[in-house]
Amino acid sequence: MSSLKSTTSDDAPESERASTLAPQVSSSDRSLGPVDALSAYMAQLAQYAPISREEEHALAVRWVEDGDEDAGRQLVLANLRLVVKIAMEYRRAWTNVLDLIQSGNVGLLEAVQRFDPYKGVKLTSYAVYWIRAYILKYIMDNFRTVRLGRSRAQRKLFFRLNKEKRRLELEGFDVEPKLLAERLDVKEDDVIDMDQRMSQSDLSLNAPARRDDAAAEFGDFVPGAGPSAEQIVGDSELSHVFQEKIAEFSAGLGERDRQIVDERIIAEEQKTLQELADEFGISRERVRQLEKRLVDQLREYMKANLVDFEYYAPDGSE
C-alpha cells in the first residue's frame, strides 16, 4: 500500500510530513499573532467539506485496496476539523493551539494509515485515539514540571527509576547511580540527569504557569474529581485499540496459546493454572511458564504497535 508520507523525505520531522496534507498558515498570517493565525487556518479549512459515511467508506476502500493517495488525502482533509476540535480541549495547557493542531494532524495521518474500512467503525471514532495521543505526546515532550524526554528510553527511565530505587533499598543496597544504571540497562549519566529532574521541589498551585502569562497558574491545570466526558470517550477508544491489537497478536498463535491468552491473560474471570493444566495434560508450573512467555511477547508486540505504550502501561513489565 502506498504511503501518505511519500510526498516528503523520510528524514523530515513528523510535523513537516503532516504539513504536506494540512492547509498551512502563511508567514504573513503568522505575523498577526496566534489568534489571527488560527483564524486564517480555520478559514482555509472551509474549503474542505465534511463527507458522508458512505463517501468515507468508498475513499477508505480505494486507499486500502488500491493505494490511491488522492483518496487517502481526501480522508485526511475531510477530518482536519476534528483535529482542531480535540486540540482546543488542551488550549489551557498550551497557549499556541497551532502547535497542537500540527501534532494532531500527524496523529490523524497515522489513523488514516492504519484505518480498516471493513471493521464497521467510522474513521472519526478511530482517529480520536491517535490524534489525542500525538497531542499529549507533544505536550509531554515540550512542557512538563518534570520533562519526560523525547525518547522511549527516557520515558521508560522516568517510570522505573523510583521503583528500582525502592527495590534496591529493600534489598539492603546503597543506591548509587552506577548500580541503578546497571539494573535498568541505561547510561549512568542518564540516571543522574533524570534523578535531578525528578528531585526538584514541588511548586505552589498558585505559582504562575508561564512567565508571559501571569494570569495562568499551575493549579489551573489540575484536573477536577472524576473523569470528564472526553476522558471517558478516550478511555473507551484506547480500550478498543488495545483489544484490536490483542486480537491481532492472538491470530498468530497456536490453539493452546490462544486459550491461555483468552482464559488467563485477558479474561475477567480467569481459569486457574490447575484447571488449564488438567485440560492440557501438563503440569501447573508449565502453564505458568507458558503464560509468562505470552505476557512478555504481548508486551513487546504492544510496544512495537502502539504509540507510547509504556506511557499507558508503565508497570506491566515489572
Phi and psi in degrees as a GROMACS rama.xvg file:
@    title "Ramachandran Plot"
@    xaxis  label "Phi"
@    yaxis  label "Psi"
@TYPE xy
-65.0834  161.826  SER-2
-112.589  136.675  SER-3
-65.0067  -18.719  LEU-4
-83.4941  -0.895743  LYS-5
-70.0118  -10.4837  SER-6
-78.5524  -8.92313  THR-7
-133.051  171.991  THR-8
-65.5969  145.398  SER-9
-66.6356  -20.5045  ASP-10
-88.3793  -3.32877  ASP-11
-71.248  148.568  ALA-12
-59.5616  156.012  PRO-13
-58.2141  -39.8035  GLU-14
-64.5838  -32.6588  SER-15
-71.3751  -38.2033  GLU-16
-64.7147  -40.1739  ARG-17
-65.7605  -30.1569  ALA-18
-67.2626  -17.2713  SER-19
-72.7165  -16.056  THR-20
-106.194  -36.9789  LEU-21
-88.6603  144.056  ALA-22
-58.6401  137.264  PRO-23
-108.845  149.989  GLN-24
-86.8651  130.615  VAL-25
-69.9445  164.45  SER-26
-61.5072  -34.2736  SER-27
-68.2678  -34.8683  SER-28
-66.3559  -40.1506  ASP-29
-64.3061  -30.0642  ARG-30
-68.614  -15.0032  SER-31
-80.1029  -13.3025  LEU-32
108.985  164.389  GLY-33
-56.7164  -42.6487  PRO-34
-65.1436  -48.1648  VAL-35
-65.7752  -37.5326  ASP-36
-64.0632  -41.0062  ALA-37
-65.1675  -40.5524  LEU-38
-62.3534  -40.2025  SER-39
-65.1516  -40.442  ALA-40
-62.7326  -45.3197  TYR-41
-63.1287  -34.8327  MET-42
-63.8269  -37.1445  ALA-43
-66.9731  -33.4133  GLN-44
-66.2488  -19.5507  LEU-45
-60.9708  -23.8158  ALA-46
-80.5064  -7.94861  GLN-47
-107.813  96.8006  TYR-48
-75.631  147.33  ALA-49
-60.9874  156.921  PRO-50
-119.167  157.449  ILE-51
-75.9116  167.434  SER-52
-64.8654  -35.1283  ARG-53
-64.9888  -43.9077  GLU-54
-63.7765  -41.1904  GLU-55
-59.2162  -45.5664  GLU-56
-62.9719  -44.0441  HIS-57
-62.761  -42.6575  ALA-58
-65.3844  -41.3951  LEU-59
-64.4901  -38.9899  ALA-60
-64.3137  -42.8045  VAL-61
-61.7436  -38.7267  ARG-62
-69.2344  -45.7733  TRP-63
-73.6208  -44.9285  VAL-64
-78.5901  -41.8681  GLU-65
-109.534  -6.88622  ASP-66
65.7226  30.7367  GLY-67
-72.0018  104.41  ASP-68
-65.7913  -31.8287  GLU-69
-64.9576  -39.1911  ASP-70
-65.0334  -43.3011  ALA-71
-62.134  -39.6042  GLY-72
-66.7086  -37.8905  ARG-73
-64.4072  -37.5144  GLN-74
-61.2717  -42.4869  LEU-75
-65.9879  -50.0998  VAL-76
-62.7798  -34.5705  LEU-77
-71.2195  -14.6189  ALA-78
-115.107  12.9356  ASN-79
-64.8452  -29.333  LEU-80
-65.4022  -32.8171  ARG-81
-62.3975  -40.1147  LEU-82
-60.6936  -44.5915  VAL-83
-61.5997  -44.0167  VAL-84
-58.976  -45.0573  LYS-85
-70.6851  -40.5549  ILE-86
-60.6306  -36.0567  ALA-87
-64.887  -22.9819  MET-88
-66.2191  -21.502  GLU-89
-109.342  16.0308  TYR-90
-66.9071  -22.6456  ARG-91
-77.707  -22.597  ARG-92
-88.4461  -17.5734  ALA-93
-150.156  114.564  TRP-94
-66.8167  -34.4244  THR-95
-87.7417  95.1803  ASN-96
-63.9397  -28.2738  VAL-97
-61.973  -33.4934  LEU-98
-61.3706  -44.3039  ASP-99
-66.9927  -39.6803  LEU-100
-61.78  -43.0475  ILE-101
-61.663  -43.1219  GLN-102
-67.1436  -40.2069  SER-103
-62.5428  -34.2335  GLY-104
-62.1641  -35.9347  ASN-105
-65.2921  -40.5452  VAL-106
-63.1572  -39.7818  GLY-107
-62.4811  -41.2356  LEU-108
-59.3103  -43.4117  LEU-109
-62.725  -40.7227  GLU-110
-63.2427  -43.0395  ALA-111
-64.2262  -39.041  VAL-112
-58.8163  -38.1356  GLN-113
-96.6332  -8.42442  ARG-114
-65.9008  136.238  PHE-115
-113.528  109.671  ASP-116
-69.8792  -9.00417  PRO-117
-94.8695  2.88179  TYR-118
-83.6393  -12.0435  LYS-119
78.4592  18.4382  GLY-120
-113.515  138.456  VAL-121
-68.9731  146.525  LYS-122
-60.2375  -38.4092  LEU-123
-60.7149  -40.9479  THR-124
-66.5052  -40.7652  SER-125
-70.6625  -37.0329  TYR-126
-73.112  -22.2089  ALA-127
-54.294  -44.5376  VAL-128
-59.8669  -48.8552  TYR-129
-69.4186  -40.1042  TRP-130
-61.5987  -48.4359  ILE-131
-63.8795  -38.8938  ARG-132
-62.6202  -42.8679  ALA-133
-72.538  -34.7675  TYR-134
-65.753  -46.4401  ILE-135
-63.4721  -38.3931  LEU-136
-62.8689  -41.1947  LYS-137
-62.0578  -45.2561  TYR-138
-63.4785  -44.0918  ILE-139
-61.199  -40.6738  MET-140
-72.8358  -22.1384  ASP-141
-118.844  -13.2575  ASN-142
-152  99.544  PHE-143
-144.116  141.437  ARG-144
-57.0851  -43.8562  THR-145
-117.512  111.499  VAL-146
-77.6057  130.406  ARG-147
-74.115  -29.0414  LEU-148
99.5943  165.77  GLY-149
-88.8927  -26.6529  ARG-150
-91.2161  157.432  SER-151
-61.8601  -37.4702  ARG-152
-61.7276  -39.9586  ALA-153
-67.5765  -40.3191  GLN-154
-66.4574  -38.782  ARG-155
-62.4008  -42.3604  LYS-156
-63.9116  -40.5205  LEU-157
-58.289  -43.7237  PHE-158
-74.3229  -25.8389  PHE-159
-106.328  -15.224  ARG-160
-60.9629  -54.8179  LEU-161
-64.1957  -35.8139  ASN-162
-63.6311  -41.7929  LYS-163
-69.3492  -34.3899  GLU-164
-59.1271  -49.2914  LYS-165
-61.9607  -38.72  ARG-166
-63.9847  -43.6509  ARG-167
-66.9265  -38.1404  LEU-168
-62.4114  -41.4361  GLU-169
-66.2081  -28.3133  LEU-170
-84.0998  -1.22917  GLU-171
87.39  13.8332  GLY-172
-84.7168  151.264  PHE-173
-82.5929  110.149  ASP-174
-76.1723  107.718  VAL-175
-118.216  153.59  GLU-176
-53.8436  -37.8104  PRO-177
-62.8235  -43.591  LYS-178
-66.5228  -42.4242  LEU-179
-61.1068  -41.1787  LEU-180
-62.978  -39.7366  ALA-181
-66.3828  -43.1704  GLU-182
-65.9426  -37.4984  ARG-183
-95.1855  -2.73729  LEU-184
58.7787  49.0001  ASP-185
-134.466  175.853  VAL-186
-77.5318  147.404  LYS-187
-62.06  -38.1139  GLU-188
-62.8249  -35.1574  ASP-189
-66.1371  -38.2289  ASP-190
-64.4037  -45.3217  VAL-191
-62.065  -44.2263  ILE-192
-63.4387  -46.1685  ASP-193
-68.2697  -36.9267  MET-194
-62.9363  -38.7161  ASP-195
-65.8604  -40.1729  GLN-196
-64.1496  -41.3789  ARG-197
-78.0169  -18.5942  MET-198
-91.6063  1.23394  SER-199
-62.7662  143.508  GLN-200
-66.3268  153.039  SER-201
-68.7106  150.827  ASP-202
-100.379  151.685  LEU-203
-64.5604  143.403  SER-204
-65.6639  -18.4982  LEU-205
-93.4735  1.84006  ASN-206
-71.5787  146.018  ALA-207
-59.2703  136.025  PRO-208
-73.6001  -35.8466  ALA-209
-143.616  150.722  ARG-210
-64.4448  -33.0611  ARG-211
-87.1439  4.39182  ASP-212
-143.955  87.3484  ASP-213
-67.3599  -19.8462  ALA-214
-77.3717  -22.9924  ALA-215
-88.9133  126.653  ALA-216
-114.5  157.347  GLU-217
-60.7944  -32.2225  PHE-218
-63.1036  -22.0372  GLY-219
-64.4348  -23.0037  ASP-220
-98.7365  4.16126  PHE-221
-82.9266  121.455  VAL-222
-67.8399  151.601  PRO-223
-76.1768  176.141  GLY-224
-70.3392  140.643  ALA-225
82.807  151.476  GLY-226
-73.1112  145.688  PRO-227
-82.5701  169.912  SER-228
-61.2287  -37.8811  ALA-229
-64.282  -38.9977  GLU-230
-65.4424  -39.4746  GLN-231
-63.009  -45.8426  ILE-232
-64.0063  -43.6681  VAL-233
-62.3993  -43.4926  GLY-234
-63.2257  -38.2381  ASP-235
-64.143  -43.276  SER-236
-67.021  -39.803  GLU-237
-61.8962  -43.075  LEU-238
-61.2191  -41.1141  SER-239
-61.781  -43.4124  HIS-240
-65.465  -41.3639  VAL-241
-61.4321  -46.7785  PHE-242
-61.7607  -38.46  GLN-243
-63.4282  -44.1339  GLU-244
-68.8862  -35.713  LYS-245
-64.8128  -39.2912  ILE-246
-64.1673  -41.4822  ALA-247
-63.4236  -41.4239  GLU-248
-62.6859  -44.8615  PHE-249
-66.5114  -27.6121  SER-250
-61.4237  -26.1003  ALA-251
-93.9429  6.91583  GLY-252
-97.4081  161.416  LEU-253
-74.5367  170.872  GLY-254
-60.9106  -43.7363  GLU-255
-65.2082  -42.9428  ARG-256
-64.9124  -39.4086  ASP-257
-62.2675  -37.9197  ARG-258
-65.8319  -38.0553  GLN-259
-66.2349  -41.5352  ILE-260
-61.3111  -47.2924  VAL-261
-70.3918  -37.8176  ASP-262
-103.421  -6.68419  GLU-263
-124.304  -49.9891  ARG-264
-79.2567  -42.956  ILE-265
-112.972  -2.56189  ILE-266
-70.8275  140.106  ALA-267
-70.3095  -39.8418  GLU-268
-113.761  96.7091  GLU-269
-73.5544  144.633  GLN-270
-75.9179  152.728  LYS-271
-77.2394  159.786  THR-272
-58.6047  -37.4852  LEU-273
-68.0885  -37.9906  GLN-274
-62.3352  -43.9375  GLU-275
-69.4956  -36.6529  LEU-276
-60.5977  -41.9843  ALA-277
-64.9205  -38.6746  ASP-278
-67.6236  -39.0328  GLU-279
-86.9266  -14.5931  PHE-280
71.6262  33.4975  GLY-281
-129.388  178.27  ILE-282
-78.4705  159.452  SER-283
-61.7853  -39.1011  ARG-284
-65.3683  -35.7733  GLU-285
-65.6294  -38.9592  ARG-286
-63.1671  -41.2897  VAL-287
-61.5713  -40.6291  ARG-288
-64.6615  -42.693  GLN-289
-63.3735  -41.0736  LEU-290
-62.6827  -45.0342  GLU-291
-61.6155  -42.4043  LYS-292
-61.7279  -42.123  ARG-293
-67.5329  -39.1976  LEU-294
-61.3004  -44.0811  VAL-295
-63.825  -42.7779  ASP-296
-65.2558  -40.5254  GLN-297
-64.3765  -41.839  LEU-298
-61.9107  -43.7809  ARG-299
-64.8211  -36.7439  GLU-300
-64.3021  -42.9206  TYR-301
-65.1094  -41.2196  MET-302
-58.6604  -39.0512  LYS-303
-78.3049  -19.8994  ALA-304
-120.885  -1.00779  ASN-305
-125.155  139.081  LEU-306
-64.2984  123.46  VAL-307
49.6186  49.0332  ASP-308
-56.5071  -37.7984  PHE-309
-66.7975  -23.7262  GLU-310
-68.4674  -39.0216  TYR-311
-82.1931  -27.4695  TYR-312
-136.933  67.0435  ALA-313
-70.6554  -22.3098  PRO-314
-103.247  1.54246  ASP-315
-66.4298  -24.4522  GLY-316
-90.6083  -1.54754  SER-317
